[in-house]
Amino acid sequence: MFLRRLLTRIATTLVTLLGVAVIVFAVIRIVPGDPVAMMLPPGATEADIARLNAFYGLDKSIPEQFFIWLGGVVQGDFGTSITTRQPVLGLVLSRLPATLELSIMALVIAVALGGLVALTGTRLRYTRTEGALDVANGMALSVPDFLWGLVLILLFGVLWPVFTISGRVSPQLVPEFATSFFLFESVVRLRFDLWLDLVQHMLMPALALAIPLAAIIGQLLKQSLKETMHLDYVTLARTKGYSENHVILREALRNAVLPTLTLIGVQFTFLIGGTVIIERLFSYEGLGNMAIDAVINRDLPLIQGIVLLFALLFTLVNLAVDLLYAVLNPRLRHA
Amino acid sequence: MLDGRSLVKRTAGLRLWLSAGWLTALVIGAVFAPWIAPQDPLMQDLFTSRLPPFWMDGAEPGYWLGTDSLGRDVLSRILYGGRVALIVALIAGTATALIGATLGLIAGYYRGWTDMVISRLVDIWMAFPPVLFAILLIAVMGTGLTSVVVAIIVIDWTRFARVVRAEAMAQGAMDYVASAQVAGRGRMSTLLTEILPNVLSTIIVLLTLEMGIAVIVEAILSFVNLSVSTDDPTWGGMIAEGRLSIHQAWWVLVFPLVALFLTVLSFSQLGEGLKDRFDPVLN
């Protein structure tokens, strides 16, 4: 039964990915405007256009073009960037670690902050503090990451300049790294000087991404916790004489955490999507910043590759969350 | 004992009024910008470059919120930028609501293969990062107001479709719908006269929230210079300029940011407030 669920889920994921490919292809090929004309610099000759048309297979029918293109994509051929003349896949993969590290750091901050808000709110439930937390939480929720990024730049970049508000790492430290996973590498190699420099750069963009998600986590987790606090087994733990903190952390939390976990999965994809503009705002050298440069330079193969990679990432995160949920939820596990 | 909800509840009315107040002021400012704005928003004058706001030393009368590095008046540019923000919010918001809600209603009420197609489309759409998708669309369509509006509709129709579909499905299972059909009403007529009125409040709440989202998307697009033409003042464009001269003239960034912040917050507070008003369980 579990296996069947798994296979169905993987099948729908494949259908979604195929749909994504169709749409990305359609947006770039079918919209008004000649893709080749967009790729060429002004002043290109007719012969240039014809040669490029043949090179990209644009003299064939649209469905034929789609399958040729898809065949390439499946084999890792995402085309060639127009501005750098390098394969798109290599360019995109070189930036992926930066974006992944930023996203994961933001996720960790969001879980920590949101968890703290939920636990404090539950501990101090029905007090003025809970009300104040709710109002603050509501504000954090309704203001998107882009605005939080700007607010953080003003607060910690200008008013009280303790954090660096542009870049991923101090430029002179870049040669120190052997991989593109700077943050991960600095931890593994126990180079805390590098780690500190990275965190000093990454904390503000990560926090901007984390605040809206932290608010969502705080809201839902507190709601589940408060519901759990009325259940019999929690009352039993209380009558056994356990302290309120123990009851919340050891008894209630375990049962309240499942809905939040699912939500985090879905919201994590939104967070990854937010990196596009946050990276731009903080001049962070990741995929999102590359995507915006690609658009400004009209480098369509590159932006196509980035969109596909993001879509793949989103779909895989969603799949992982669904599977994790099935594993963690006893009702589904034994179904 | 003090109820924790009470602070949220007590300030709810106040927050609703503040939001409505700010949005009203914004609409008035935007509509009457040519008469209210103290300066021409496009006029560059290097002699008045980077003037501070009125309470600081070196301010000049007539430039209340200071000027940017090209000597353009910040207040006037915020008023004109409000026009772009509100036009996008209104047109893109309404169009997104119309298209998304229609598809959601059809999927939720007719079910069957139409539902399957629309739901699959929604799933596929969820795999795209919205901002990146919008930027991709602008890249192929070119910049301009129409492109911005189309991009917002294309990336956000699913927000309505998903919620309205679920609502329509729930309503469709109710007795009053069954009795309308037993009474011999056609499917289309039932959809329009029975189901639509019952999901309308949800659509209005979503529309209010969508307007805030549209304002933000426009600001993000103009921040990366992919919105309307660069000649028109936009909040996002002002913020991008302000970001560059942040250490020399903070006001170029701060004032449009405050305008954007309040507008986005107001739309969402208004939406949440309406949701509470419409929700019979909460009242």
Interface residues (C-beta under 8 A of the other chain):
Chain A: T12 V15 T16 L17 G19 V20 I23 V24 V27 I28 V31 P32 G33 M38 G121 R125 Y126 T127 R128 E130 G131 A132 D134 V135 G138 M139 L141 S142 V143 P144 F146 L147 L150 V151 I153 L154 G157 V158 T269 I272 G273 G274 V276 I277 R280 L281 G288 A291 I292 A294 V295 I296 R298 L300 I303 Q304 I306 V307 F310 A311 F314 T315 N318
Chain B: M1 L2 D3 G4 R5 S6 L7 V8 T11 R120 L121 D123 I124 M126 A127 F128 P129 P130 V131 L132 F133 I135 L136 L137 I138 A139 V140 M141 G142 G212 I216 A219 I220 F223 V224 N225 L226 I239 R243 I246 H247 W250 L253 V254 L257 L260 F261 V264 L265 S268 Q269 E272
